[in-house]
Amino acid sequence: MISLLYLGDTIMFEAGSMKLGPVSVVTSENGGLSNDQIADMATNKIVYVSENSPQEIRLQAEAFKDKVRNLLQFYVELARREERATICAKIREAGQFELADAIRRL
């Protein structure tokens, strides 16, 4: 049996005697997730800042979290550009130059 539990405005699930932590859902319209969404999801998995931490520590942790997010966003963007470049090269090898140029411009 699965029941829903609420912690503030966060939905938590309880499955039998097993309790799962907070669950977040990210959606997009007309395409995949954005670079920002992916960077945010990864950052939230890597760095957690407790609301109960002393203010000085919380401020340092938030600053660190921002740096991690910016770094992740840079590499997500780089990975997407490099993947697109690889796809374009393969399509050019197949003789589809116009398609490769269209994909490159995305």
C-alpha positions as CSV (number, residue, x, y, z in Angstrom):
1,M,0.0,0.0,0.0
2,I,1.3,3.4,-0.9
3,S,0.0,6.5,0.8
4,L,0.9,10.2,0.3
5,L,2.3,12.2,3.2
6,Y,2.9,15.9,3.1
7,L,5.7,17.8,4.7
8,G,4.8,21.4,4.3
9,D,4.1,21.7,0.6
10,T,6.4,18.8,-0.3
11,I,4.8,15.5,-1.2
12,M,6.5,12.5,0.5
13,F,5.5,8.9,-0.1
14,E,5.1,6.0,2.3
15,A,5.2,2.5,0.9
16,G,4.3,0.0,3.6
17,S,6.8,0.6,6.4
18,M,9.3,2.2,4.0
19,K,9.4,6.0,3.9
20,L,10.9,7.9,0.9
21,G,12.2,11.4,1.1
22,P,11.0,14.4,-0.8
23,V,10.3,13.9,-4.4
24,S,10.6,16.6,-7.0
25,V,9.2,16.5,-10.5
26,V,10.6,18.6,-13.4
27,T,8.6,18.9,-16.6
28,S,9.0,20.8,-19.9
29,E,6.9,21.8,-22.9
30,N,7.7,21.3,-26.5
31,G,11.1,19.7,-26.0
32,G,13.5,18.3,-23.5
33,L,14.7,19.8,-20.3
34,S,16.6,23.1,-20.5
35,N,20.2,23.5,-19.5
36,D,19.1,25.4,-16.4
37,Q,16.7,22.7,-15.4
38,I,19.4,20.0,-15.7
39,A,21.9,22.1,-13.8
40,D,19.4,22.8,-11.0
41,M,18.5,19.1,-10.7
42,A,22.1,18.0,-10.5
43,T,23.0,20.8,-8.1
44,N,20.2,19.8,-5.8
45,K,21.5,16.2,-5.7
46,I,25.1,17.3,-5.1
47,V,24.6,20.1,-2.5
48,Y,22.0,20.3,0.2
49,V,21.8,23.4,2.4
50,S,19.9,22.8,5.6
51,E,17.6,25.6,6.8
52,N,18.6,24.8,10.3
53,S,22.3,25.6,9.7
54,P,23.8,28.7,11.4
55,Q,23.5,31.7,9.1
56,E,27.2,32.0,8.4
57,I,27.5,28.4,7.4
58,R,24.3,28.6,5.3
59,L,25.5,31.7,3.4
60,Q,28.8,29.9,2.6
61,A,27.0,26.8,1.6
62,E,24.6,28.8,-0.7
63,A,27.6,30.5,-2.3
64,F,29.3,27.1,-2.9
65,K,26.0,25.8,-4.3
66,D,25.8,28.7,-6.8
67,K,29.4,28.0,-7.9
68,V,28.5,24.3,-8.4
69,R,25.4,25.2,-10.4
70,N,27.3,27.5,-12.7
71,L,30.0,24.9,-13.3
72,L,27.4,22.2,-14.0
73,Q,25.5,24.6,-16.4
74,F,28.7,25.3,-18.3
75,Y,29.4,21.6,-18.8
76,V,25.8,20.7,-19.7
77,E,25.9,23.4,-22.4
78,L,29.3,22.2,-23.6
79,A,28.2,18.5,-23.7
80,R,25.1,19.5,-25.8
81,R,27.2,21.5,-28.2
82,E,29.7,18.7,-28.6
83,E,27.0,16.1,-29.1
84,R,25.4,18.3,-31.7
85,A,28.8,18.7,-33.5
86,T,29.3,14.9,-33.5
87,I,25.8,14.4,-34.9
88,C,26.4,17.0,-37.6
89,A,29.7,15.3,-38.5
90,K,28.1,11.9,-38.9
91,I,25.2,13.4,-41.0
92,R,27.8,15.2,-43.2
93,E,29.6,11.9,-43.7
94,A,26.3,10.4,-44.9
95,G,26.1,13.2,-47.5
96,Q,23.3,15.2,-45.9
97,F,24.9,18.6,-45.8
98,E,21.7,20.7,-45.6
99,L,20.4,18.6,-42.7
100,A,23.7,18.8,-40.9
101,D,23.8,22.6,-41.2
102,A,20.2,22.9,-39.9
103,I,21.0,20.8,-36.9
104,R,24.2,22.8,-36.3
105,R,22.2,26.0,-36.1
106,L,19.9,24.6,-33.3
